[in-house]
Amino acid sequence: MTGTQAGYGPLKRLLASPEFNVALFAFLLNFPWEFLQVPLFVAMPEMAHWDAVLFCTRATLGDVLIALIAFWVVAGLRRHRYWLLRPDTRSILGFLAIGIVITVGLEWHATEIQQRWQYAERMPTLPLLGTGLAPLLQWLLLPPLILWLARRQMLGEACLQ
Protein backbone atom coordinates (compact mmCIF):
# COMPACT_ATOMS: atom_id res chain seq x y z
CA MET A 1 0.00 0.00 0.00
CA THR A 2 2.84 2.39 0.78
CA GLY A 3 4.38 1.92 -2.68
CA THR A 4 1.06 2.78 -4.31
CA GLN A 5 0.62 5.91 -2.21
CA ALA A 6 4.21 7.00 -2.82
CA GLY A 7 3.75 6.80 -6.59
CA TYR A 8 0.40 8.58 -6.46
CA GLY A 9 1.88 12.00 -5.65
CA PRO A 10 4.01 12.36 -8.81
CA LEU A 11 1.25 10.88 -10.96
CA LYS A 12 -1.29 13.28 -9.52
CA ARG A 13 1.07 16.21 -10.16
CA LEU A 14 1.58 15.05 -13.74
CA LEU A 15 -2.16 14.75 -14.35
CA ALA A 16 -2.71 18.24 -12.93
CA SER A 17 0.10 19.87 -14.92
CA PRO A 18 -0.86 22.29 -17.69
CA GLU A 19 1.54 20.64 -20.14
CA PHE A 20 -0.03 17.21 -19.70
CA ASN A 21 -3.53 18.58 -20.17
CA VAL A 22 -2.62 20.65 -23.23
CA ALA A 23 -0.90 17.61 -24.77
CA LEU A 24 -3.79 15.29 -23.88
CA PHE A 25 -6.51 17.46 -25.39
CA ALA A 26 -4.34 18.44 -28.35
CA PHE A 27 -3.99 14.74 -29.13
CA LEU A 28 -7.66 13.92 -28.59
CA LEU A 29 -8.90 16.77 -30.79
CA ASN A 30 -6.26 16.66 -33.53
CA PHE A 31 -6.32 12.89 -34.07
CA PRO A 32 -9.82 12.77 -35.60
CA TRP A 33 -9.13 16.01 -37.50
CA GLU A 34 -6.17 14.38 -39.22
CA PHE A 35 -8.39 11.54 -40.42
CA LEU A 36 -11.13 13.91 -41.56
CA GLN A 37 -8.75 15.78 -43.85
CA VAL A 38 -7.36 12.62 -45.54
CA PRO A 39 -9.37 13.24 -48.75
CA LEU A 40 -7.67 16.64 -49.07
CA PHE A 41 -4.20 15.12 -49.63
CA VAL A 42 -2.87 13.35 -52.70
CA ALA A 43 -2.51 9.57 -52.29
CA MET A 44 -3.86 9.50 -48.74
CA PRO A 45 -7.25 7.97 -49.61
CA GLU A 46 -5.50 5.12 -51.48
CA MET A 47 -2.90 4.51 -48.78
CA ALA A 48 -2.94 1.16 -46.97
CA HIS A 49 -5.03 1.40 -43.80
CA TRP A 50 -2.21 0.89 -41.28
CA ASP A 51 0.11 3.23 -43.21
CA ALA A 52 -2.57 5.93 -43.12
CA VAL A 53 -3.13 5.39 -39.40
CA LEU A 54 0.61 5.74 -38.74
CA PHE A 55 0.82 8.83 -40.95
CA CYS A 56 -2.11 10.48 -39.15
CA THR A 57 -0.68 9.51 -35.76
CA ARG A 58 2.67 11.11 -36.61
CA ALA A 59 0.87 14.22 -37.83
CA THR A 60 -1.13 14.32 -34.58
CA LEU A 61 2.05 14.03 -32.49
CA GLY A 62 3.41 16.96 -34.50
CA ASP A 63 0.23 18.90 -33.66
CA VAL A 64 0.75 18.09 -29.97
CA LEU A 65 4.31 19.39 -30.19
CA ILE A 66 3.13 22.60 -31.86
CA ALA A 67 0.54 23.06 -29.08
CA LEU A 68 3.18 22.52 -26.40
CA ILE A 69 5.60 24.96 -28.03
CA ALA A 70 2.84 27.58 -28.30
CA PHE A 71 1.90 26.92 -24.67
CA TRP A 72 5.51 27.26 -23.48
CA VAL A 73 6.11 30.46 -25.44
CA VAL A 74 3.03 32.04 -23.86
CA ALA A 75 4.08 30.67 -20.44
CA GLY A 76 7.50 32.26 -20.96
CA LEU A 77 5.98 35.59 -21.91
CA ARG A 78 3.55 35.44 -19.00
CA ARG A 79 6.28 34.03 -16.73
CA HIS A 80 3.85 31.52 -15.36
CA ARG A 81 3.12 27.91 -16.39
CA TYR A 82 -0.40 28.12 -14.99
CA TRP A 83 -1.53 31.03 -17.18
CA LEU A 84 -4.11 28.62 -18.53
CA LEU A 85 -6.12 28.84 -15.30
CA ARG A 86 -6.74 32.56 -15.92
CA PRO A 87 -6.25 33.07 -19.62
CA ASP A 88 -6.62 36.56 -21.01
CA THR A 89 -7.32 37.53 -24.60
CA ARG A 90 -3.66 38.31 -25.34
CA SER A 91 -2.52 34.90 -24.11
CA ILE A 92 -5.15 33.05 -26.12
CA LEU A 93 -4.40 35.08 -29.25
CA GLY A 94 -0.67 34.55 -28.69
CA PHE A 95 -1.23 30.79 -28.39
CA LEU A 96 -3.22 30.82 -31.63
CA ALA A 97 -0.76 33.06 -33.49
CA ILE A 98 2.27 30.98 -32.53
CA GLY A 99 0.50 27.80 -33.61
CA ILE A 100 -0.58 29.35 -36.90
CA VAL A 101 2.91 30.65 -37.70
CA ILE A 102 4.47 27.25 -36.95
CA THR A 103 1.78 25.42 -38.92
CA VAL A 104 2.04 27.66 -41.98
CA GLY A 105 5.84 27.37 -41.88
CA LEU A 106 5.80 23.59 -41.52
CA GLU A 107 3.14 23.12 -44.20
CA TRP A 108 5.08 25.32 -46.61
CA HIS A 109 8.33 23.49 -45.86
CA ALA A 110 6.72 20.05 -46.19
CA THR A 111 4.88 20.80 -49.43
CA GLU A 112 7.30 23.15 -51.21
CA ILE A 113 10.80 22.26 -49.99
CA GLN A 114 10.70 18.62 -48.88
CA GLN A 115 7.64 17.62 -50.91
CA ARG A 116 6.66 15.21 -48.14
CA TRP A 117 3.02 15.51 -49.14
CA GLN A 118 0.85 17.28 -51.67
CA TYR A 119 -2.58 18.79 -51.43
CA ALA A 120 -5.34 17.26 -53.53
CA GLU A 121 -7.22 19.51 -55.94
CA ARG A 122 -10.14 19.75 -53.53
CA MET A 123 -7.91 21.36 -50.82
CA PRO A 124 -8.43 25.13 -50.89
CA THR A 125 -5.10 26.93 -50.41
CA LEU A 126 -4.05 30.39 -49.31
CA PRO A 127 -2.82 32.67 -52.07
CA LEU A 128 0.93 33.39 -52.06
CA LEU A 129 1.82 30.85 -49.35
CA GLY A 130 -0.05 27.90 -50.81
CA THR A 131 -0.87 26.59 -47.33
CA GLY A 132 -3.94 24.38 -47.20
CA LEU A 133 -7.05 25.83 -45.63
CA ALA A 134 -7.74 22.67 -43.57
CA PRO A 135 -4.45 22.84 -41.60
CA LEU A 136 -5.02 26.56 -41.06
CA LEU A 137 -8.59 26.01 -39.84
CA GLN A 138 -7.25 23.25 -37.61
CA TRP A 139 -5.17 25.88 -35.81
CA LEU A 140 -7.99 28.39 -35.66
CA LEU A 141 -10.72 26.07 -34.37
CA LEU A 142 -9.07 23.43 -32.19
CA PRO A 143 -6.71 25.47 -29.96
CA PRO A 144 -9.47 27.41 -28.18
CA LEU A 145 -11.13 24.06 -27.44
CA ILE A 146 -7.82 22.59 -26.28
CA LEU A 147 -7.30 25.48 -23.88
CA TRP A 148 -10.89 25.36 -22.64
CA LEU A 149 -10.83 21.60 -22.01
CA ALA A 150 -7.39 21.68 -20.39
CA ARG A 151 -8.46 24.54 -18.12
CA ARG A 152 -11.68 22.76 -17.11
CA GLN A 153 -9.73 19.58 -16.37
CA MET A 154 -7.21 21.45 -14.24
CA LEU A 155 -9.89 23.39 -12.35
CA GLY A 156 -11.83 20.17 -11.75
CA GLU A 157 -8.73 18.51 -10.37
CA ALA A 158 -8.11 21.54 -8.11
CA CYS A 159 -11.69 21.37 -6.80
CA LEU A 160 -11.27 17.72 -5.92
CA GLN A 161 -8.28 18.49 -3.73
C-alpha positions as CSV (number, residue, x, y, z in Angstrom):
1,M,0.0,0.0,0.0
2,T,2.8,2.4,0.8
3,G,4.4,1.9,-2.7
4,T,1.1,2.8,-4.3
5,Q,0.6,5.9,-2.2
6,A,4.2,7.0,-2.8
7,G,3.7,6.8,-6.6
8,Y,0.4,8.6,-6.5
9,G,1.9,12.0,-5.7
10,P,4.0,12.4,-8.8
11,L,1.2,10.9,-11.0
12,K,-1.3,13.3,-9.5
13,R,1.1,16.2,-10.2
14,L,1.6,15.1,-13.7
15,L,-2.2,14.8,-14.3
16,A,-2.7,18.2,-12.9
17,S,0.1,19.9,-14.9
18,P,-0.9,22.3,-17.7
19,E,1.5,20.6,-20.1
20,F,0.0,17.2,-19.7
21,N,-3.5,18.6,-20.2
22,V,-2.6,20.7,-23.2
23,A,-0.9,17.6,-24.8
24,L,-3.8,15.3,-23.9
25,F,-6.5,17.5,-25.4
26,A,-4.3,18.4,-28.3
27,F,-4.0,14.7,-29.1
28,L,-7.7,13.9,-28.6
29,L,-8.9,16.8,-30.8
30,N,-6.3,16.7,-33.5
31,F,-6.3,12.9,-34.1
32,P,-9.8,12.8,-35.6
33,W,-9.1,16.0,-37.5
34,E,-6.2,14.4,-39.2
35,F,-8.4,11.5,-40.4
36,L,-11.1,13.9,-41.6
37,Q,-8.7,15.8,-43.9
38,V,-7.4,12.6,-45.5
39,P,-9.4,13.2,-48.8
40,L,-7.7,16.6,-49.1
41,F,-4.2,15.1,-49.6
42,V,-2.9,13.3,-52.7
43,A,-2.5,9.6,-52.3
44,M,-3.9,9.5,-48.7
45,P,-7.3,8.0,-49.6
46,E,-5.5,5.1,-51.5
47,M,-2.9,4.5,-48.8
48,A,-2.9,1.2,-47.0
49,H,-5.0,1.4,-43.8
50,W,-2.2,0.9,-41.3
51,D,0.1,3.2,-43.2
52,A,-2.6,5.9,-43.1
53,V,-3.1,5.4,-39.4
54,L,0.6,5.7,-38.7
55,F,0.8,8.8,-41.0
56,C,-2.1,10.5,-39.1
57,T,-0.7,9.5,-35.8
58,R,2.7,11.1,-36.6
59,A,0.9,14.2,-37.8
60,T,-1.1,14.3,-34.6
61,L,2.1,14.0,-32.5
62,G,3.4,17.0,-34.5
63,D,0.2,18.9,-33.7
64,V,0.8,18.1,-30.0
65,L,4.3,19.4,-30.2
66,I,3.1,22.6,-31.9
67,A,0.5,23.1,-29.1
68,L,3.2,22.5,-26.4
69,I,5.6,25.0,-28.0
70,A,2.8,27.6,-28.3
71,F,1.9,26.9,-24.7
72,W,5.5,27.3,-23.5
73,V,6.1,30.5,-25.4
74,V,3.0,32.0,-23.9
75,A,4.1,30.7,-20.4
76,G,7.5,32.3,-21.0
77,L,6.0,35.6,-21.9
78,R,3.5,35.4,-19.0
79,R,6.3,34.0,-16.7
80,H,3.9,31.5,-15.4
81,R,3.1,27.9,-16.4
82,Y,-0.4,28.1,-15.0
83,W,-1.5,31.0,-17.2
84,L,-4.1,28.6,-18.5
85,L,-6.1,28.8,-15.3
86,R,-6.7,32.6,-15.9
87,P,-6.2,33.1,-19.6
88,D,-6.6,36.6,-21.0
89,T,-7.3,37.5,-24.6
90,R,-3.7,38.3,-25.3
91,S,-2.5,34.9,-24.1
92,I,-5.1,33.0,-26.1
93,L,-4.4,35.1,-29.3
94,G,-0.7,34.5,-28.7
95,F,-1.2,30.8,-28.4
96,L,-3.2,30.8,-31.6
97,A,-0.8,33.1,-33.5
98,I,2.3,31.0,-32.5
99,G,0.5,27.8,-33.6
100,I,-0.6,29.3,-36.9
101,V,2.9,30.6,-37.7
102,I,4.5,27.3,-36.9
103,T,1.8,25.4,-38.9
104,V,2.0,27.7,-42.0
105,G,5.8,27.4,-41.9
106,L,5.8,23.6,-41.5
107,E,3.1,23.1,-44.2
108,W,5.1,25.3,-46.6
109,H,8.3,23.5,-45.9
110,A,6.7,20.0,-46.2
111,T,4.9,20.8,-49.4
112,E,7.3,23.2,-51.2
113,I,10.8,22.3,-50.0
114,Q,10.7,18.6,-48.9
115,Q,7.6,17.6,-50.9
116,R,6.7,15.2,-48.1
117,W,3.0,15.5,-49.1
118,Q,0.8,17.3,-51.7
119,Y,-2.6,18.8,-51.4
120,A,-5.3,17.3,-53.5
121,E,-7.2,19.5,-55.9
122,R,-10.1,19.8,-53.5
123,M,-7.9,21.4,-50.8
124,P,-8.4,25.1,-50.9
125,T,-5.1,26.9,-50.4
126,L,-4.0,30.4,-49.3
127,P,-2.8,32.7,-52.1
128,L,0.9,33.4,-52.1
129,L,1.8,30.8,-49.4
130,G,-0.1,27.9,-50.8
131,T,-0.9,26.6,-47.3
132,G,-3.9,24.4,-47.2
133,L,-7.1,25.8,-45.6
134,A,-7.7,22.7,-43.6
135,P,-4.5,22.8,-41.6
136,L,-5.0,26.6,-41.1
137,L,-8.6,26.0,-39.8
138,Q,-7.3,23.3,-37.6
139,W,-5.2,25.9,-35.8
140,L,-8.0,28.4,-35.7
141,L,-10.7,26.1,-34.4
142,L,-9.1,23.4,-32.2
143,P,-6.7,25.5,-30.0
144,P,-9.5,27.4,-28.2
145,L,-11.1,24.1,-27.4
146,I,-7.8,22.6,-26.3
147,L,-7.3,25.5,-23.9
148,W,-10.9,25.4,-22.6
149,L,-10.8,21.6,-22.0
150,A,-7.4,21.7,-20.4
151,R,-8.5,24.5,-18.1
152,R,-11.7,22.8,-17.1
153,Q,-9.7,19.6,-16.4
154,M,-7.2,21.4,-14.2
155,L,-9.9,23.4,-12.4
156,G,-11.8,20.2,-11.8
157,E,-8.7,18.5,-10.4
158,A,-8.1,21.5,-8.1
159,C,-11.7,21.4,-6.8
160,L,-11.3,17.7,-5.9
161,Q,-8.3,18.5,-3.7
